[in-house]
Amino acid sequence: MKKQHQADLALLLVTLAWGISFILTKNTLDALSTFNFLSIRFTLSALTSALIFYKRIIQLDKDTLKYGLLIGVIMFLGYATQTLGLNYTTASKSGFITGFSVVIVPIFSALVLKKAPKPAAILGVVFAIVGLGLLTLDSNLSLNIGDLYTLIGAFCFAFHIITVSKYAVKVDAINLAILQIGVVGILSGIISFLFEAPIIPTGGSIWTSMLFLSFVCTSGAFIVQNAAQKYTTATHTALIFSGEPVFSAMFAYLLAGEVLTGRGIMGSILILSGMLAAELEIKLPFLKPKAQVQDMDT
């Protein structure tokens, strides 16, 4: 198996973990304020990761520190706005709006990384965004304050994917991931102490969700993402992440008994079709450059 395919498979597992995180986060926010929740989740994750990879941490260099701080601030803004949004909007709407980063990444990737997406990837993005709409949008397309927060978060997550693709190849990917997680934990803690009344939760179910979110959806997911993005493109990464609402809907059914509508099923099929179109780099005649088609005719 090629390294890019291994990386894409790893990112798919990350997407699976993040799919369940919407439900766990939504439930945990009933007991904790936004930044209190984020500070515990990310601080616990950063400390655990640093202990596991302490031999790498002691070899931290200036470039990794610089890039880690930059990407960490971007990631903090993404999670802060997304989590704030979840207080005022539904998990399914949040999933779609966050998935809007699928459209944002190829556009800004072409500008920042100077890597124009392949025609098959563009086709996949179109399928994915239509599928996301069918899966999560209802007839009311207006944005409430929660939707607006989440939309800002989508832009932040898009820039997070792009900056990881740009800098993960230059430094130690694991150290880069741990630094990002630590920055989110520290900034969340500061804001929580300034504007909230932070507490340490005591409920067993809350800690079960918190530990899963910290170790699986944060430490494991971001370390894998940073390592995997060395071998795949930002557009592929964003497209794979577009499967997040599909997994979110699946876990919503398993854990909360929510049932997908016909539109939701069609949306899921379109998202998976979009992922396959990019992953298999399907070549369609009408997507080929003109010169290339002429060459085939000669």
Contacts in CASP RR format, 6 or more apart in sequence:
PFRMAT RR
TARGET T0000
AUTHOR 0000-0000-0000
METHOD contacts of the structure
MODEL  1
MKKQHQADLALLLVTLAWGISFILTKNTLDALSTFNFLSIRFTLSALTSA
LIFYKRIIQLDKDTLKYGLLIGVIMFLGYATQTLGLNYTTASKSGFITGF
SVVIVPIFSALVLKKAPKPAAILGVVFAIVGLGLLTLDSNLSLNIGDLYT
LIGAFCFAFHIITVSKYAVKVDAINLAILQIGVVGILSGIISFLFEAPII
PTGGSIWTSMLFLSFVCTSGAFIVQNAAQKYTTATHTALIFSGEPVFSAM
FAYLLAGEVLTGRGIMGSILILSGMLAAELEIKLPFLKPKAQVQDMDT
1 9 0 8 1.000
3 231 0 8 1.000
4 231 0 8 1.000
4 232 0 8 1.000
4 236 0 8 1.000
5 279 0 8 1.000
6 228 0 8 1.000
6 231 0 8 1.000
7 227 0 8 1.000
7 228 0 8 1.000
7 229 0 8 1.000
7 230 0 8 1.000
7 231 0 8 1.000
7 232 0 8 1.000
8 228 0 8 1.000
8 232 0 8 1.000
8 236 0 8 1.000
8 240 0 8 1.000
8 279 0 8 1.000
10 224 0 8 1.000
10 227 0 8 1.000
10 228 0 8 1.000
11 224 0 8 1.000
11 225 0 8 1.000
11 228 0 8 1.000
11 229 0 8 1.000
11 232 0 8 1.000
11 236 0 8 1.000
11 237 0 8 1.000
11 240 0 8 1.000
11 241 0 8 1.000
12 240 0 8 1.000
13 224 0 8 1.000
14 220 0 8 1.000
14 221 0 8 1.000
14 224 0 8 1.000
14 225 0 8 1.000
14 228 0 8 1.000
14 241 0 8 1.000
15 240 0 8 1.000
15 241 0 8 1.000
15 243 0 8 1.000
15 244 0 8 1.000
15 247 0 8 1.000
16 247 0 8 1.000
17 216 0 8 1.000
17 217 0 8 1.000
17 220 0 8 1.000
17 221 0 8 1.000
18 217 0 8 1.000
18 221 0 8 1.000
18 241 0 8 1.000
18 244 0 8 1.000
18 247 0 8 1.000
19 244 0 8 1.000
19 245 0 8 1.000
19 247 0 8 1.000
19 248 0 8 1.000
19 251 0 8 1.000
20 212 0 8 1.000
20 217 0 8 1.000
20 247 0 8 1.000
20 248 0 8 1.000
20 251 0 8 1.000
20 255 0 8 1.000
21 213 0 8 1.000
21 217 0 8 1.000
22 86 0 8 1.000
22 91 0 8 1.000
22 94 0 8 1.000
22 95 0 8 1.000
22 244 0 8 1.000
22 248 0 8 1.000
23 91 0 8 1.000
23 248 0 8 1.000
23 251 0 8 1.000
23 252 0 8 1.000
23 255 0 8 1.000
23 256 0 8 1.000
24 209 0 8 1.000
24 212 0 8 1.000
24 213 0 8 1.000
24 217 0 8 1.000
25 37 0 8 1.000
25 83 0 8 1.000
25 86 0 8 1.000
25 213 0 8 1.000
26 86 0 8 1.000
26 91 0 8 1.000
27 209 0 8 1.000
28 37 0 8 1.000
28 206 0 8 1.000
28 209 0 8 1.000
28 210 0 8 1.000
28 213 0 8 1.000
29 37 0 8 1.000
29 83 0 8 1.000
29 86 0 8 1.000
29 87 0 8 1.000
31 201 0 8 1.000
31 203 0 8 1.000
31 206 0 8 1.000
32 40 0 8 1.000
32 199 0 8 1.000
32 201 0 8 1.000
32 206 0 8 1.000
33 192 0 8 1.000
33 196 0 8 1.000
33 197 0 8 1.000
33 198 0 8 1.000
34 80 0 8 1.000
34 83 0 8 1.000
34 84 0 8 1.000
34 87 0 8 1.000
34 196 0 8 1.000
35 80 0 8 1.000
35 188 0 8 1.000
35 189 0 8 1.000
35 191 0 8 1.000
35 192 0 8 1.000
35 195 0 8 1.000
35 196 0 8 1.000
35 198 0 8 1.000
36 189 0 8 1.000
36 192 0 8 1.000
36 196 0 8 1.000
36 198 0 8 1.000
36 199 0 8 1.000
37 83 0 8 1.000
37 210 0 8 1.000
38 79 0 8 1.000
38 80 0 8 1.000
38 83 0 8 1.000
38 184 0 8 1.000
38 185 0 8 1.000
38 188 0 8 1.000
38 189 0 8 1.000
38 192 0 8 1.000
39 185 0 8 1.000
39 188 0 8 1.000
39 189 0 8 1.000
39 192 0 8 1.000
39 198 0 8 1.000
40 200 0 8 1.000
40 201 0 8 1.000
40 210 0 8 1.000
40 214 0 8 1.000
41 185 0 8 1.000
41 210 0 8 1.000
41 213 0 8 1.000
41 214 0 8 1.000
41 218 0 8 1.000
42 79 0 8 1.000
42 181 0 8 1.000
42 182 0 8 1.000
42 184 0 8 1.000
42 185 0 8 1.000
42 188 0 8 1.000
42 214 0 8 1.000
42 218 0 8 1.000
43 182 0 8 1.000
43 185 0 8 1.000
43 186 0 8 1.000
43 188 0 8 1.000
43 189 0 8 1.000
44 210 0 8 1.000
44 211 0 8 1.000
44 214 0 8 1.000
45 181 0 8 1.000
45 182 0 8 1.000
45 214 0 8 1.000
45 215 0 8 1.000
45 218 0 8 1.000
45 219 0 8 1.000
46 178 0 8 1.000
46 181 0 8 1.000
46 182 0 8 1.000
46 185 0 8 1.000
46 219 0 8 1.000
48 214 0 8 1.000
48 215 0 8 1.000
48 219 0 8 1.000
49 174 0 8 1.000
49 177 0 8 1.000
49 178 0 8 1.000
49 181 0 8 1.000
49 219 0 8 1.000
49 220 0 8 1.000
49 223 0 8 1.000
50 57 0 8 1.000
50 178 0 8 1.000
53 174 0 8 1.000
53 175 0 8 1.000
53 178 0 8 1.000
56 172 0 8 1.000
56 174 0 8 1.000
56 175 0 8 1.000
57 175 0 8 1.000
57 178 0 8 1.000
59 172 0 8 1.000
59 175 0 8 1.000
60 172 0 8 1.000
60 175 0 8 1.000
60 179 0 8 1.000
61 171 0 8 1.000
63 170 0 8 1.000
63 171 0 8 1.000
64 171 0 8 1.000
64 172 0 8 1.000
64 175 0 8 1.000
64 176 0 8 1.000
64 179 0 8 1.000
65 179 0 8 1.000
67 163 0 8 1.000
67 167 0 8 1.000
67 170 0 8 1.000
67 171 0 8 1.000
67 176 0 8 1.000
68 167 0 8 1.000
68 176 0 8 1.000
68 179 0 8 1.000
68 180 0 8 1.000
68 183 0 8 1.000
69 179 0 8 1.000
69 183 0 8 1.000
70 163 0 8 1.000
70 167 0 8 1.000
71 160 0 8 1.000
71 163 0 8 1.000
71 164 0 8 1.000
71 167 0 8 1.000
71 176 0 8 1.000
71 179 0 8 1.000
71 180 0 8 1.000
72 179 0 8 1.000
72 180 0 8 1.000
72 182 0 8 1.000
72 183 0 8 1.000
72 184 0 8 1.000
73 183 0 8 1.000
73 187 0 8 1.000
74 156 0 8 1.000
74 159 0 8 1.000
74 160 0 8 1.000
74 163 0 8 1.000
75 156 0 8 1.000
75 160 0 8 1.000
75 180 0 8 1.000
75 181 0 8 1.000
75 183 0 8 1.000
75 184 0 8 1.000
76 183 0 8 1.000
76 184 0 8 1.000
76 185 0 8 1.000
76 187 0 8 1.000
76 188 0 8 1.000
77 152 0 8 1.000
77 153 0 8 1.000
77 156 0 8 1.000
78 152 0 8 1.000
78 153 0 8 1.000
78 156 0 8 1.000
78 157 0 8 1.000
78 160 0 8 1.000
79 184 0 8 1.000
79 188 0 8 1.000
80 187 0 8 1.000
80 188 0 8 1.000
80 191 0 8 1.000
81 149 0 8 1.000
81 150 0 8 1.000
81 152 0 8 1.000
81 153 0 8 1.000
81 156 0 8 1.000
82 94 0 8 1.000
82 98 0 8 1.000
82 149 0 8 1.000
82 150 0 8 1.000
82 153 0 8 1.000
82 157 0 8 1.000
84 146 0 8 1.000
84 149 0 8 1.000
85 94 0 8 1.000
85 145 0 8 1.000
85 146 0 8 1.000
85 147 0 8 1.000
85 149 0 8 1.000
85 150 0 8 1.000
86 94 0 8 1.000
86 146 0 8 1.000
86 150 0 8 1.000
87 146 0 8 1.000
88 144 0 8 1.000
88 145 0 8 1.000
88 146 0 8 1.000
88 147 0 8 1.000
88 149 0 8 1.000
89 97 0 8 1.000
89 144 0 8 1.000
89 146 0 8 1.000
89 147 0 8 1.000
89 150 0 8 1.000
91 248 0 8 1.000
91 252 0 8 1.000
92 135 0 8 1.000
92 136 0 8 1.000
92 245 0 8 1.000
92 248 0 8 1.000
92 249 0 8 1.000
92 252 0 8 1.000
93 136 0 8 1.000
93 137 0 8 1.000
93 147 0 8 1.000
93 150 0 8 1.000
94 150 0 8 1.000
95 132 0 8 1.000
95 136 0 8 1.000
95 150 0 8 1.000
95 244 0 8 1.000
95 245 0 8 1.000
95 248 0 8 1.000
96 132 0 8 1.000
96 133 0 8 1.000
96 135 0 8 1.000
96 136 0 8 1.000
96 137 0 8 1.000
96 245 0 8 1.000
97 147 0 8 1.000
97 150 0 8 1.000
97 151 0 8 1.000
97 154 0 8 1.000
98 150 0 8 1.000
98 153 0 8 1.000
98 154 0 8 1.000
98 157 0 8 1.000
98 244 0 8 1.000
99 129 0 8 1.000
99 132 0 8 1.000
99 154 0 8 1.000
99 241 0 8 1.000
99 242 0 8 1.000
99 244 0 8 1.000
99 245 0 8 1.000
100 129 0 8 1.000
100 132 0 8 1.000
100 151 0 8 1.000
100 154 0 8 1.000
101 154 0 8 1.000
101 155 0 8 1.000
101 157 0 8 1.000
101 158 0 8 1.000
101 161 0 8 1.000
101 238 0 8 1.000
101 241 0 8 1.000
102 125 0 8 1.000
102 128 0 8 1.000
102 129 0 8 1.000
102 132 0 8 1.000
102 238 0 8 1.000
102 239 0 8 1.000
102 241 0 8 1.000
102 242 0 8 1.000
103 125 0 8 1.000
103 129 0 8 1.000
104 154 0 8 1.000
104 155 0 8 1.000
104 158 0 8 1.000
104 238 0 8 1.000
105 158 0 8 1.000
105 161 0 8 1.000
105 162 0 8 1.000
105 234 0 8 1.000
105 235 0 8 1.000
105 237 0 8 1.000
105 238 0 8 1.000
106 117 0 8 1.000
106 121 0 8 1.000
106 122 0 8 1.000
106 125 0 8 1.000
106 234 0 8 1.000
106 235 0 8 1.000
106 238 0 8 1.000
108 158 0 8 1.000
108 159 0 8 1.000
108 162 0 8 1.000
109 115 0 8 1.000
109 117 0 8 1.000
109 162 0 8 1.000
109 165 0 8 1.000
109 233 0 8 1.000
109 234 0 8 1.000
109 235 0 8 1.000
110 116 0 8 1.000
110 117 0 8 1.000
112 162 0 8 1.000
112 166 0 8 1.000
113 162 0 8 1.000
113 165 0 8 1.000
113 166 0 8 1.000
113 234 0 8 1.000
115 233 0 8 1.000
115 234 0 8 1.000
115 235 0 8 1.000
117 125 0 8 1.000
117 233 0 8 1.000
117 235 0 8 1.000
118 235 0 8 1.000
118 278 0 8 1.000
118 281 0 8 1.000
119 284 0 8 1.000
119 287 0 8 1.000
119 288 0 8 1.000
120 277 0 8 1.000
120 278 0 8 1.000
120 280 0 8 1.000
120 281 0 8 1.000
120 282 0 8 1.000
120 283 0 8 1.000
120 284 0 8 1.000
120 287 0 8 1.000
121 233 0 8 1.000
121 235 0 8 1.000
121 236 0 8 1.000
121 239 0 8 1.000
121 277 0 8 1.000
121 278 0 8 1.000
122 287 0 8 1.000
123 274 0 8 1.000
123 277 0 8 1.000
123 278 0 8 1.000
123 282 0 8 1.000
123 284 0 8 1.000
123 287 0 8 1.000
124 239 0 8 1.000
124 273 0 8 1.000
124 274 0 8 1.000
124 275 0 8 1.000
124 277 0 8 1.000
124 278 0 8 1.000
125 235 0 8 1.000
125 238 0 8 1.000
125 239 0 8 1.000
125 274 0 8 1.000
125 278 0 8 1.000
127 270 0 8 1.000
127 271 0 8 1.000
127 273 0 8 1.000
127 274 0 8 1.000
127 277 0 8 1.000
128 239 0 8 1.000
128 242 0 8 1.000
128 243 0 8 1.000
128 270 0 8 1.000
128 271 0 8 1.000
128 274 0 8 1.000
128 275 0 8 1.000
129 242 0 8 1.000
130 267 0 8 1.000
130 270 0 8 1.000
131 266 0 8 1.000
131 267 0 8 1.000
131 268 0 8 1.000
131 269 0 8 1.000
131 270 0 8 1.000
131 271 0 8 1.000
132 242 0 8 1.000
132 245 0 8 1.000
132 267 0 8 1.000
132 271 0 8 1.000
133 267 0 8 1.000
134 263 0 8 1.000
134 264 0 8 1.000
134 266 0 8 1.000
134 267 0 8 1.000
134 270 0 8 1.000
135 245 0 8 1.000
135 246 0 8 1.000
135 249 0 8 1.000
135 260 0 8 1.000
135 263 0 8 1.000
135 264 0 8 1.000
135 267 0 8 1.000
135 268 0 8 1.000
135 271 0 8 1.000
136 245 0 8 1.000
136 264 0 8 1.000
143 151 0 8 1.000
158 238 0 8 1.000
161 229 0 8 1.000
161 234 0 8 1.000
161 237 0 8 1.000
161 238 0 8 1.000
161 241 0 8 1.000
162 234 0 8 1.000
164 176 0 8 1.000
164 225 0 8 1.000
164 226 0 8 1.000
164 229 0 8 1.000
165 229 0 8 1.000
165 233 0 8 1.000
165 234 0 8 1.000
165 237 0 8 1.000
167 176 0 8 1.000
168 176 0 8 1.000
168 226 0 8 1.000
168 227 0 8 1.000
168 229 0 8 1.000
168 230 0 8 1.000
169 230 0 8 1.000
173 223 0 8 1.000
173 226 0 8 1.000
173 227 0 8 1.000
173 229 0 8 1.000
173 230 0 8 1.000
174 223 0 8 1.000
174 226 0 8 1.000
174 227 0 8 1.000
176 226 0 8 1.000
177 222 0 8 1.000
177 223 0 8 1.000
177 225 0 8 1.000
177 226 0 8 1.000
177 227 0 8 1.000
178 223 0 8 1.000
180 222 0 8 1.000
180 226 0 8 1.000
181 218 0 8 1.000
181 219 0 8 1.000
181 222 0 8 1.000
189 198 0 8 1.000
192 198 0 8 1.000
201 207 0 8 1.000
201 210 0 8 1.000
225 237 0 8 1.000
228 237 0 8 1.000
229 237 0 8 1.000
235 278 0 8 1.000
236 278 0 8 1.000
236 279 0 8 1.000
239 274 0 8 1.000
239 275 0 8 1.000
239 278 0 8 1.000
240 275 0 8 1.000
240 279 0 8 1.000
242 271 0 8 1.000
242 274 0 8 1.000
242 275 0 8 1.000
243 271 0 8 1.000
243 272 0 8 1.000
243 275 0 8 1.000
245 271 0 8 1.000
246 268 0 8 1.000
246 271 0 8 1.000
246 272 0 8 1.000
249 258 0 8 1.000
249 260 0 8 1.000
249 264 0 8 1.000
249 268 0 8 1.000
252 258 0 8 1.000
253 259 0 8 1.000
253 260 0 8 1.000
260 268 0 8 1.000
276 282 0 8 1.000
285 293 0 8 1.000
END
